Amino acid sequence: MSTGERRIPAAVPLFAALIVGAGVSLWPGGGADPVEASSAHEAEAGETTPEVVASNETHAGLTSEIKGIVRKFVDRAAAKGAKRSGCHVSVLVKELCVDGPLVDLDADRPMKPASNLKLATTAVALALLGADAHFETHFQSSVSPVGGALTGDLIVRAGGDPLFSEELDGAVKPLLAPVVQQLKAAGVERVTGDLVLDLHAFADPLPAPGWPSSSQHWKDYCALSSGFTANGGCISLLVQPASAQGPASVTIRPRGHGARVEVDVRTIKRGEPLDLKAVVSPSLIKVWGEIPQDVKEWTGRYAHPDPVGLFGAVLRHALQEEGVMVEGETKLGRGAIGGVTLATLRTPIIESLKPINTHSNNAVADQLFLKVGCDIAGSGDRAGASVAALTAFEKLGVQAQGFAQVDGSGLSRNNRVSARQLVTLLDAVIGRADSGSEAFMESLAHSGVSGTLSDRMVGTVAERMVKGKTGFIAGTSALSGVAMTDAERFFTFSVLVDYPATAGLNRQVWKPMQDEICEAIVRGP
């Protein structure tokens, strides 16, 4: 676009309708036809000469206000024991699709982004693969089935699919059902050979450099990623108390996980403390403890140390339940020969955006990161995915100096990105008049409404007026996204904070600071 031209992207009227309409969504599947909404906007815009403004310059009033907010909260952090010299706050605010920042506070400083890196992961995927791209897992063999028997190996080629759905509470069989039915339709009822899992160009599942210590690797946010996984690399638990004191109900998903199960959870009296523990390994899942009667249910997710093995076990179980028997073993292999394609599991990548950006699922973000590396750089590892990200930066006009990405989630302390780079990415992706920009906008958390922003900015002018992504690891706090004013002007922004890791500081200082900055943006320059 030419310098200074204000252009309203197709996704933005939908955002405005979602906010102003008090919950009447115009997103796909919502209360109105998004095509009609977009057409109406275009007709309205055509009635008058489009407004043209000069490139925005730094806005003294808004800059002064945000500087004051930052100063106030840095003082508060210092009062709580954080060294003032160790607190670095970077802020960039600009009007959507209008050149020039309104607020620029150390915006070129490379910072640890925490989960704000997920914005880059999803933006890069949309820019390079397109909104219509799919995770594709191919099922092949060297022979065709005859009389219901496949007299050879069933070879599965990795595609990076996270095989995860928030609505299924850990179940995976419904996600595998389409490909199982394809195999049966192709005449596969029995496999005399092995189930061969070919990781193809994907790396083995390993923690990224800069991840938390191994003492945390059992937690769901440290779930490993690779070419194969199931339920985002996690075991999901559901514990429900009995009506009387005695054994509680424990549900473990996904089914067919392949591990031996030991459960010893007792129901205790109302008002007594909840105390549940679990251990997950490839050979054993153990759950024990106590749940009081007045706790309706408890859910938890635990990282599985072998997501590839988990996929193999769950797939074999899903095949068996539908009458497809595999007589051989489950084996890992690369470059297995199988020229006959029997079935393909295809999952749209846009289905991964909401788990990543609304609910900040680390493993799903890493799966998408590796998928982009495989498809663009020919290498489904962290190095290939990083090369792909730089390719996207060049395509979108984002300066890459200082940028470093080693995972898709932002969990690694080795990641670096600047506020300017995040805002430029947001501007580029939201400004694209395609289904990808709408899917991206819809995937963001909504202030006072959904995801990691559901309890933020409630009761303020910024409630329902901000869509964005939060981020936190010890010593890092972040919030980036899009804010709308009452005058329906739209601003992309990023607030990144590095600080001496201090318990409670993010909740007591940096989150409130970010929220106040959003309020200032929403009030408008």
Backbone hydrogen bonds, N-H to C=O, Kabsch-Sander energy under -0.5 kcal/mol:
donor,donor_aa,acceptor,acceptor_aa,energy
5,E,2,S,-1.8
6,R,51,E,-0.9
7,R,5,E,-0.6
11,A,430,I,-0.5
12,V,9,P,-1.0
14,L,10,A,-0.6
15,F,11,A,-1.5
16,A,12,V,-2.7
17,A,13,P,-2.5
18,L,14,L,-2.2
19,I,15,F,-2.0
20,V,16,A,-3.1
21,G,17,A,-2.1
22,A,19,I,-1.3
23,G,18,L,-1.2
24,V,21,G,-1.3
25,S,23,G,-1.2
30,G,27,W,-2.8
31,G,25,S,-2.2
32,A,25,S,-0.7
37,A,33,D,-2.3
38,S,34,P,-2.5
39,S,35,V,-2.5
40,A,36,E,-2.5
41,H,37,A,-1.9
42,E,38,S,-2.1
43,A,39,S,-2.4
44,E,40,A,-2.2
45,A,41,H,-2.5
46,G,42,E,-1.7
47,E,43,A,-0.5
47,E,44,E,-1.2
48,T,45,A,-0.9
53,V,4,G,-1.7
56,N,99,D,-1.9
59,H,102,L,-2.4
60,A,58,T,-0.7
63,T,59,H,-2.7
64,S,60,A,-2.5
65,E,61,G,-2.2
66,I,62,L,-2.6
67,K,63,T,-2.6
68,G,64,S,-2.1
69,I,65,E,-1.9
70,V,66,I,-2.6
71,R,67,K,-2.7
72,K,68,G,-2.3
73,F,69,I,-2.0
74,V,70,V,-2.5
75,D,71,R,-2.2
76,R,72,K,-1.6
77,A,73,F,-2.3
78,A,74,V,-2.4
79,A,75,D,-2.2
80,K,76,R,-0.9
80,K,77,A,-0.6
81,G,78,A,-1.7
82,A,77,A,-2.3
86,G,83,K,-1.4
87,C,84,R,-1.5
88,H,86,G,-0.7
88,H,498,D,-3.0
90,S,496,L,-2.9
91,V,105,L,-2.1
92,L,494,S,-2.0
93,V,103,V,-2.2
94,K,492,T,-2.5
95,E,100,G,-0.6
96,L,490,F,-2.9
98,V,95,E,-2.1
102,L,93,V,-3.2
103,V,93,V,-1.8
105,L,91,V,-3.1
106,D,104,D,-0.7
109,R,106,D,-1.3
111,M,417,V,-2.5
116,N,113,P,-1.9
117,L,114,A,-1.9
118,K,115,S,-1.6
119,L,116,N,-1.4
120,A,116,N,-0.6
121,T,117,L,-2.3
122,T,118,K,-2.5
123,A,119,L,-2.3
124,V,120,A,-2.8
125,A,121,T,-1.8
126,L,122,T,-2.2
127,A,123,A,-2.4
128,L,124,V,-2.4
129,L,125,A,-2.7
130,G,125,A,-0.9
130,G,126,L,-0.8
133,A,130,G,-1.5
135,F,347,T,-3.2
136,E,134,H,-0.5
137,T,345,L,-2.4
138,H,136,E,-0.6
138,H,157,R,-0.9
139,F,343,A,-3.1
140,Q,138,H,-0.6
140,Q,155,I,-3.5
141,S,340,V,-1.8
146,V,149,A,-2.7
149,A,146,V,-1.9
150,L,190,R,-3.4
151,T,149,A,-0.8
152,G,150,L,-2.0
154,L,194,D,-2.6
155,I,140,Q,-3.2
155,I,153,D,-0.7
156,V,196,V,-3.1
157,R,138,H,-3.2
157,R,155,I,-0.5
158,A,156,V,-0.5
158,A,198,D,-2.7
159,G,227,G,-0.9
160,G,227,G,-2.1
168,L,165,S,-1.1
169,D,166,E,-0.9
170,G,165,S,-0.7
171,A,168,L,-1.8
175,L,172,V,-1.1
176,L,172,V,-1.4
177,A,173,K,-1.4
180,V,176,L,-2.1
181,Q,177,A,-2.3
182,Q,178,P,-1.8
183,L,179,V,-2.2
184,K,180,V,-2.1
185,A,181,Q,-2.5
186,A,182,Q,-1.7
187,G,184,K,-1.3
188,V,183,L,-2.4
189,E,148,G,-2.7
189,E,187,G,-0.8
190,R,148,G,-1.7
191,V,325,M,-3.3
192,T,150,L,-2.4
192,T,190,R,-0.6
193,G,150,L,-0.7
193,G,152,G,-1.7
195,L,329,E,-2.9
196,V,154,L,-2.5
196,V,194,D,-0.8
197,L,195,L,-0.6
197,L,331,K,-3.4
198,D,156,V,-3.0
198,D,196,V,-0.8
199,L,197,L,-0.8
199,L,333,G,-1.0
202,F,199,L,-2.7
203,A,380,G,-1.9
206,L,204,D,-0.5
211,W,208,A,-1.7
216,Q,213,S,-2.3
217,H,214,S,-1.2
219,K,216,Q,-2.0
220,D,301,R,-0.8
222,C,219,K,-2.1
223,A,220,D,-1.7
224,L,304,H,-0.5
227,G,203,A,-0.5
231,N,163,L,-2.4
232,G,162,P,-2.3
233,G,230,A,-1.1
234,C,230,A,-0.7
234,C,231,N,-1.1
235,I,302,Y,-2.8
236,S,253,R,-3.1
237,L,300,G,-3.2
238,L,251,T,-2.1
239,V,298,W,-3.0
240,Q,249,S,-2.6
246,G,267,T,-0.5
248,A,265,V,-2.8
249,S,240,Q,-2.8
251,T,238,L,-3.0
253,R,236,S,-2.6
257,H,254,P,-0.7
260,R,283,S,-2.5
262,E,285,I,-2.4
264,D,287,V,-2.6
266,R,289,G,-2.4
267,T,246,G,-3.6
268,I,291,I,-2.0
272,E,269,K,-1.5
275,D,290,E,-2.7
277,K,288,W,-2.7
279,V,286,K,-2.3
281,S,284,L,-2.3
285,I,260,R,-2.9
286,K,279,V,-2.5
287,V,262,E,-2.6
288,W,277,K,-2.2
289,G,264,D,-2.0
290,E,275,D,-3.2
291,I,266,R,-2.5
293,Q,268,I,-1.7
295,V,292,P,-1.6
296,K,294,D,-0.7
298,W,239,V,-2.5
300,G,237,L,-1.8
302,Y,235,I,-2.4
303,A,218,W,-2.0
304,H,233,G,-2.9
310,L,306,D,-2.2
311,F,307,P,-2.2
312,G,308,V,-2.2
313,A,309,G,-2.3
314,V,310,L,-2.6
315,L,311,F,-2.9
316,R,312,G,-2.3
317,H,313,A,-2.0
318,A,314,V,-2.4
319,L,315,L,-2.5
320,Q,316,R,-2.4
321,E,317,H,-2.4
322,E,318,A,-1.0
322,E,319,L,-0.6
323,G,320,Q,-1.9
324,V,319,L,-3.0
325,M,189,E,-1.8
325,M,323,G,-0.7
327,E,191,V,-3.1
327,E,325,M,-0.6
328,G,193,G,-2.0
331,K,195,L,-2.7
331,K,329,E,-0.6
333,G,197,L,-2.4
338,G,336,A,-0.5
340,V,141,S,-2.9
341,T,339,G,-0.7
342,L,139,F,-3.0
342,L,340,V,-0.6
343,A,139,F,-1.5
345,L,137,T,-2.9
346,R,344,T,-0.6
347,T,135,F,-2.2
349,I,133,A,-2.3
351,E,348,P,-1.3
352,S,349,I,-2.0
353,L,350,I,-0.9
354,K,350,I,-0.6
356,I,352,S,-1.6
357,N,353,L,-3.2
358,T,354,K,-2.0
359,H,354,K,-1.5
361,N,355,P,-2.6
362,N,360,S,-0.7
365,A,361,N,-1.6
366,D,362,N,-2.3
367,Q,363,A,-2.3
368,L,364,V,-2.1
369,F,365,A,-2.3
370,L,366,D,-2.4
371,K,367,Q,-2.2
372,V,368,L,-2.3
373,G,369,F,-1.8
374,C,370,L,-2.4
375,D,371,K,-2.5
376,I,372,V,-2.6
377,A,372,V,-0.6
377,A,373,G,-1.7
378,G,373,G,-0.6
378,G,374,C,-0.7
379,S,373,G,-1.8
380,G,201,A,-1.9
381,D,379,S,-1.6
385,A,381,D,-2.3
386,S,382,R,-1.9
387,V,383,A,-2.0
388,A,384,G,-2.1
389,A,385,A,-2.0
390,L,386,S,-1.8
391,T,387,V,-1.8
392,A,388,A,-2.1
393,F,389,A,-2.3
394,E,390,L,-2.0
395,K,391,T,-2.0
396,L,392,A,-2.6
397,G,393,F,-0.8
397,G,394,E,-0.7
398,V,393,F,-3.0
399,Q,397,G,-0.5
403,F,400,A,-2.3
404,A,416,R,-2.5
413,R,210,G,-1.9
415,N,412,S,-0.9
416,R,404,A,-2.9
417,V,111,M,-2.2
420,R,107,A,-2.3
422,L,418,S,-2.0
423,V,419,A,-2.4
424,T,420,R,-2.5
425,L,421,Q,-2.2
426,L,422,L,-2.6
427,D,423,V,-2.7
428,A,424,T,-2.3
429,V,425,L,-2.7
430,I,426,L,-2.6
431,G,427,D,-1.6
432,R,429,V,-1.0
434,D,432,R,-2.0
437,S,434,D,-0.6
438,E,434,D,-1.2
439,A,435,S,-2.5
440,F,436,G,-2.5
441,M,437,S,-2.4
442,E,438,E,-2.6
443,S,439,A,-1.4
444,L,440,F,-0.7
444,L,441,M,-1.1
445,A,357,N,-0.6
445,A,468,G,-1.7
446,H,450,S,-0.6
447,S,466,V,-2.7
448,G,453,L,-3.0
449,V,446,H,-2.6
450,S,446,H,-2.2
452,T,358,T,-1.7
453,L,450,S,-1.4
454,S,451,G,-1.8
456,R,453,L,-1.7
460,T,457,M,-1.6
463,E,460,T,-1.6
464,R,447,S,-1.9
465,M,462,A,-1.8
466,V,462,A,-0.5
467,K,482,V,-2.6
468,G,445,A,-2.2
469,K,480,S,-2.9
471,G,478,A,-1.5
473,I,476,T,-1.6
476,T,473,I,-3.0
477,S,497,V,-2.0
478,A,471,G,-2.3
479,L,495,V,-2.0
480,S,469,K,-1.8
481,G,493,F,-2.2
482,V,467,K,-3.1
483,A,491,F,-2.8
484,M,465,M,-2.3
485,T,489,R,-2.2
486,D,522,V,-0.6
488,E,485,T,-2.0
491,F,483,A,-2.7
492,T,94,K,-2.1
493,F,481,G,-2.2
494,S,92,L,-2.0
495,V,479,L,-2.3
496,L,90,S,-2.6
497,V,477,S,-2.4
498,D,88,H,-2.4
499,Y,475,G,-2.4
505,L,502,T,-2.0
508,Q,504,G,-2.4
509,V,505,L,-2.4
510,W,505,L,-1.5
511,K,506,N,-2.8
513,M,509,V,-2.0
514,Q,510,W,-2.6
515,D,511,K,-2.5
516,E,512,P,-2.3
517,I,513,M,-2.2
518,C,514,Q,-2.2
519,E,515,D,-2.2
520,A,516,E,-2.1
521,I,517,I,-2.1
522,V,518,C,-2.8
523,R,519,E,-2.1
524,G,520,A,-0.8
524,G,521,I,-0.8
